[in-house]
Amino acid sequence: MAEFKHRNIIALRDLTGEDIELLLATAENMREINSRDIKKVPTLRGKTIINLFYEASTRTRTSFEIAAKRLSADTVNISPSTSSATKGETLADTALNLLAMKPDIIVMRHAVSGAHYHLAQKVSCSVVNAGDGAHEHPSQGLLDLLTIKDRYGRLDGLKVAIVGDITHSRVARSDIQGLTKMGSHVYLAGPPTMMPPAVERLGNVTVCATMKEAIQDADVVMMLRIQQERQGKTLMPNTREYSRYFGLNPENLKLAKPGAVVMHPGPINRGVEMSSYVVDGGQSHVLKQVENGVAVRMAMLYHVCGGELE
């Protein structure tokens, strides 16, 4: 089996296809732990993990905490309201103070793209990115890949449509990096005001003029959340207009291949990005994504700690 040589996981852009294969294979093995009556192994016993979240999060922070505890690590959670950042402390000073307490891993979410690279230069422990600005969200990207692989048994040769607010989506960037490295072809659709320039440079990506073009014969339809908190100004007339042209409903889902996987990173704006019929329908893998998130994060923590199972 390949060796994982990275001390940090900040972006899927930094990983090779072999690295991604190794993380997914480890996550598949970790799922067995999550199905036990007693969901805990001693793999990271004695390790200390700090979850440093400068942005609100429910799924990602909880998932990382559960992942760490199932590997027997000690965890500490720090949120903006309890951080000295509210008193004006810089990220660098926060990092150095935390490092003095000898953690093994810092899992961080931050609103500024690239903040994790800055943090990794300041600390000697491992840094894991739980989302940075509009840059990347590698754990979400990996759990998306695992969910697709569960359905098709492979990632190469698939048509994956990603629809919505591409510009402000760190999930879209991680998905594009991961999927194209593994041989999928990504088709993007969204309002022109939410489509970044030169996005084709990210990999095997096709920008479509309409949502119908993107999801036609797709194996996977990934819908994105409208990130109004990052837009700074209104980029669409209203949510009704957005839903008309870029919302997924049972009618336009018929354009995709029969049984195509429907995904969304959450939280979902029901009736805007997706109708409730689709969210709760048989093709929806949204909750499977959440389930896979724990196993993927267990794999990430395991490998940045050196990857030796007891």
Secondary structure as UniProt FT lines:
FT   HELIX           12..14
FT   HELIX           17..34
FT   TURN            43..46
FT   STRAND          48..53
FT   HELIX           59..70
FT   TURN            71..72
FT   STRAND          74..78
FT   HELIX           80..82
FT   HELIX           84..87
FT   HELIX           91..99
FT   TURN            100..101
FT   STRAND          105..110
FT   TURN            113..114
FT   HELIX           115..122
FT   STRAND          126..132
FT   TURN            133..135
FT   HELIX           138..152
FT   TURN            156..157
FT   STRAND          159..163
FT   TURN            167..168
FT   HELIX           170..181
FT   TURN            182..183
FT   STRAND          185..189
FT   HELIX           192..194
FT   TURN            197..198
FT   HELIX           199..202
FT   STRAND          205..207
FT   HELIX           211..215
FT   TURN            216..217
FT   STRAND          220..223
FT   HELIX           228..231
FT   HELIX           239..246
FT   HELIX           250..253
FT   TURN            254..255
FT   TURN            258..259
FT   STRAND          261..263
FT   TURN            271..273
FT   HELIX           276..279
FT   TURN            282..283
FT   HELIX           286..304
FT   TURN            305..306
//
